[in-house]
Amino acid sequence: MLRNELEEIKREHPDGLEIQTGSCRFCGQMAQIETLLPWPQEKLDEAATEMCKCDAAQNYTSRKKRMEKAKRTIERQFGKYLPETAVELLKTAVELIGEDQIDSLTLDAGNGLKGKISMTSKGNIKVEKTETRRETQEA
């Protein structure tokens, strides 16, 4: 999140920061943002939105955090087992689910590996990995 990035910049470079202004995309509240290098206005507005206390910005920020967490989980659970394009497909599904455009996505990668991305009743994004193994022996 940009808020964390800004805090890190302030710790590492307490002097020589440039003050720029961004506005919340929901209520228009202005915020002064200290950056090391000039940021584009879009990034400044995103940071101001993350720092804003209005209800719409709070909902947006929490939804964004859930989506970022789900993407990290996908990378951790599927990064070693699936091609990069399949991992990116699952991450795209997270965005679509987070924006209420789809309910869920199931990916069958073959070899008994399945991934399912869905929304829980509490509004969290669920990342499910299923591995099916069969072992048969004749005596």
C-alpha positions as CSV (number, residue, x, y, z in Angstrom):
1,M,0.0,0.0,0.0
2,L,1.2,3.5,-0.7
3,R,0.8,4.5,3.0
4,N,3.4,2.0,4.0
5,E,5.7,3.2,1.2
6,L,5.4,6.8,2.4
7,E,6.2,5.9,6.0
8,E,9.3,4.0,4.9
9,I,10.5,7.0,2.8
10,K,10.0,9.4,5.8
11,R,12.2,7.0,8.0
12,E,15.0,6.7,5.4
13,H,15.1,10.3,4.2
14,P,13.9,12.7,7.0
15,D,15.4,15.7,5.1
16,G,14.9,16.7,1.5
17,L,11.3,15.5,1.1
18,E,9.0,17.3,-1.3
19,I,5.5,18.1,-0.2
20,Q,2.8,17.4,-2.8
21,T,-1.0,17.5,-2.6
22,G,-3.5,14.7,-3.4
23,S,-7.2,14.4,-2.9
24,C,-9.5,11.6,-1.9
25,R,-11.3,10.2,-4.9
26,F,-14.5,9.8,-2.9
27,C,-14.9,12.9,-0.8
28,G,-12.3,15.3,-2.3
29,Q,-10.5,15.8,1.1
30,M,-7.0,17.2,0.4
31,A,-3.9,15.7,1.9
32,Q,-0.3,16.8,2.0
33,I,2.1,14.0,1.0
34,E,5.8,14.0,1.5
35,T,7.7,12.3,-1.2
36,L,11.3,11.9,-2.2
37,L,10.7,12.4,-5.9
38,P,7.7,14.0,-7.6
39,W,4.8,11.6,-8.0
40,P,2.2,11.6,-10.7
41,Q,-1.1,13.1,-9.6
42,E,-2.9,9.7,-9.9
43,K,-0.5,8.2,-7.3
44,L,-0.9,11.2,-5.0
45,D,-4.7,10.9,-5.2
46,E,-4.4,7.2,-4.4
47,A,-2.2,7.9,-1.3
48,A,-4.6,10.6,-0.2
49,T,-7.6,8.2,-0.6
50,E,-5.7,5.5,1.5
51,M,-5.2,8.1,4.3
52,C,-8.7,9.6,4.2
53,K,-11.1,8.8,7.0
54,C,-14.4,9.0,5.0
55,D,-16.5,5.8,4.9
56,A,-16.1,5.2,1.2
57,A,-12.3,5.6,1.4
58,Q,-12.1,3.3,4.4
59,N,-14.1,0.6,2.5
60,Y,-12.0,1.0,-0.6
61,T,-8.8,0.7,1.5
62,S,-9.9,-2.4,3.3
63,R,-11.0,-4.0,0.1
64,K,-7.7,-3.2,-1.5
65,K,-5.8,-4.7,1.5
66,R,-7.8,-7.9,1.2
67,M,-7.1,-8.2,-2.5
68,E,-3.3,-7.6,-2.0
69,K,-3.3,-10.2,0.8
70,A,-5.1,-12.7,-1.5
71,K,-2.6,-12.1,-4.3
72,R,0.3,-12.8,-1.9
73,T,-1.5,-16.0,-0.8
74,I,-1.9,-17.1,-4.4
75,E,1.8,-16.5,-5.1
76,R,2.8,-18.5,-2.0
77,Q,0.4,-21.4,-2.6
78,F,0.6,-21.7,-6.4
79,G,3.8,-20.0,-7.5
80,K,5.9,-23.2,-7.5
81,Y,3.2,-25.4,-9.1
82,L,1.7,-23.4,-11.9
83,P,3.0,-21.5,-14.9
84,E,3.2,-17.7,-14.4
85,T,0.2,-17.1,-16.8
86,A,-2.0,-19.4,-14.6
87,V,-0.9,-17.5,-11.4
88,E,-1.7,-14.2,-13.1
89,L,-5.1,-15.5,-14.1
90,L,-5.8,-16.3,-10.4
91,K,-4.7,-12.8,-9.4
92,T,-7.0,-11.3,-12.0
93,A,-9.8,-13.4,-10.6
94,V,-9.1,-11.8,-7.2
95,E,-9.6,-8.3,-8.7
96,L,-12.8,-9.3,-10.4
97,I,-14.2,-10.9,-7.2
98,G,-13.1,-7.9,-5.1
99,E,-15.0,-5.6,-7.5
100,D,-18.1,-7.9,-7.4
101,Q,-17.8,-8.7,-11.1
102,I,-17.7,-12.5,-10.6
103,D,-18.6,-14.7,-7.7
104,S,-15.8,-17.3,-8.0
105,L,-13.2,-18.9,-10.3
106,T,-12.0,-22.5,-10.2
107,L,-8.9,-23.5,-12.1
108,D,-8.1,-27.1,-12.8
109,A,-4.4,-27.3,-13.6
110,G,-4.4,-31.1,-14.2
111,N,-2.4,-33.6,-12.2
112,G,-4.9,-33.4,-9.4
113,L,-4.2,-29.7,-8.6
114,K,-7.1,-27.2,-8.4
115,G,-7.3,-23.6,-7.3
116,K,-10.5,-21.8,-6.3
117,I,-10.9,-18.1,-5.5
118,S,-14.2,-17.0,-4.0
119,M,-15.7,-14.4,-1.6
120,T,-16.7,-15.5,1.9
121,S,-20.0,-14.4,3.6
122,K,-17.9,-12.0,5.7
123,G,-16.5,-10.3,2.6
124,N,-13.0,-11.9,2.7
125,I,-11.4,-13.4,-0.3
126,K,-10.9,-17.1,0.0
127,V,-8.0,-18.8,-1.8
128,E,-8.3,-22.6,-1.8
129,K,-5.8,-25.1,-3.1
130,T,-6.8,-28.7,-3.6
131,E,-4.3,-31.5,-4.3
132,T,-5.7,-34.9,-5.1
133,R,-3.3,-37.9,-5.1
134,R,-4.1,-41.5,-5.9
135,E,-1.9,-44.4,-5.2
136,T,-2.8,-47.8,-6.4
137,Q,-0.9,-51.0,-5.8
138,E,-1.7,-54.6,-6.7
139,A,-0.4,-57.5,-4.8
